[in-house]
Amino acid sequence: MRVTVSIVWLCSLALQCAVSNAQSVEQVRRRIDVQGVEREYLLLVPTSASADPRALVFNFHGSGGTPERQLATSGFDRVAAKYGFLAVLPQGAYTNSRSSRSWNADLDPTGVDDVALVRAIIEEVRRDYRVDPSQVYSTGFSGGARMTSMLACQLSDELAAVAPVAGIQFSEQCHPSRPLPVLTFHGKADRVNHYVPNDDSAPYWVSAVEESVRHWVEADRCNSATLQQRRLTPTVTHRVWDGCANGASVEFYLIDDGGHTWPGSALVASSERSGATNQELDASELIWRFFSRHRLAAPD
């Protein structure tokens, strides 16, 4: 596999530069050839991180988005700098009827191979940095959450935990090789990926949120008697299933009035399509805390 790398400072806006510098994160734009297709990703490298092996977190943008937009939405530069992990924000290249910058989350054999992309990026970043192989994680928003859900099925041998935001799914073809810790966020007022699919739902949105969560609880062989449910605020309920096989757990933040948004985002959505952005939760902080509690066990 031929790999080419180009390093470009991405501070095209003064505000972006100020944020990146304040958080001590270097942003590097890279290109990589995957099966003859040139792909791109944004790599965040905390300059203050120690030389010890570091965690690697993938963060996938929504359909039609960009790594820069997802970075601004999730504020991952702030969290990566605070905790010292490497972060990868790939650029989608799958073309469908809605976008030319999407993810092949349904494993369309005629589309780009995004599973191969992730494997190639992991290999490249491991070559260039000291990455802890037991701490590779994935999160993403909307279409990126569907991508993360698919990776949880396809790469459970590589990923220690996943956290899809506003897009959790569990396909009929999902057969993870081991119990995988899952954290998710979803709003009942999501107007894009509906809490319960209806006649207006997109063709890809086939499973209700609670149904998908239940499938992950079953796949992780969680004891339903361990479910803990707590009302955190008047609009946020936190559900936790512990007692799952191999130390896995499933957590779900249900936001009654939440729209198709990233909780805690500095980019507060105001459009009719997006709906409300919950500011009582900091999804990025909660995601990292969840990830930090789970590591991939070494094979026997």
KABEL-V834299 format. One record per helix or strand of 3 or more residues. SS is the DSSP state (H for helix, E for strand). FROM is the first residue (numbers start at 0). LEN is the number of residues. Records with the same first field share a line. If there is no record, write none. Layout:
SS = FROM-LEN, FROM-LEN
//
This chain:
H = 13-9, 66-8, 75-8, 113-15, 142-12, 208-11, 223-3, 244-3, 282-10
E = 24-10, 36-10, 53-7, 85-5, 130-11, 160-5, 180-7, 227-4, 235-6, 249-6
//
